[in-house]
Amino acid sequence: MEKLSIGIILGSTRPGRVSPQVGNWVKEVADQRGDAHYEVVDLVDFKLPFVGEEGDQEQIHAWSAKLASLDGFVFIVQEYNHSITGVLKNALDSARGEWNNKAAGIVSYGSTGGARAAEHLRGILGELHIADVRDHPTFSIFTDFENFNTFKPAKLHLEVVQSMLDQTVAWSGALKTVR
């Protein structure tokens, strides 16, 4: 059986963002498992126009093709103003069927571990027919980042990340049979 493809989606494009550090760390952990093919999908690489506005159709098609090639997702979500970033919401809204019947894990960070952003994301994922998994690693900007900008996760998070990946891979495999 072919390995599943899981995209680790970086949910921020802001200057000074730390999502690449978090996403790359999750990928390093995931790659050691050998149970799926994991890749970082950085929204900065897709210049998506706002939904409803004219824009580069090639970028929209590239985004759709990337999503279609993936069996599941891990969202790296940072909390801004108690929610997800506008660029992530736009990326979610820029596709429809490509999301359907796939699974997702959520890794969040912020002053409250990004919990409020993750909860907002869960509602959106449900509308897109994405099954989000229960286990959810949360990182505090105060304790898991040195000087608020260098990711230094506490070892205690590793168990939750592994469990989230277990669930994401299992559900992604199960939902692949539906597609």
Buried (B, 14 or more C-beta within 10 A) or exposed (E): EEEBBBBBBBBBBEEEBBBBBBBBBBBEBBEEEEBBBBBBBBBEEBBBBEBEEEBEEEBBEBBBEBBEEBBBBBBBBBBBEEBBBEBBBBBBBBBEEBBEBBBBBBBBBBEBBBBBBBBBBBEBBEEBBBBBBEBBBBBBBEEBBEEEEEBEBEEEBEEBBBBBBBBBBBBBBEBBEEE
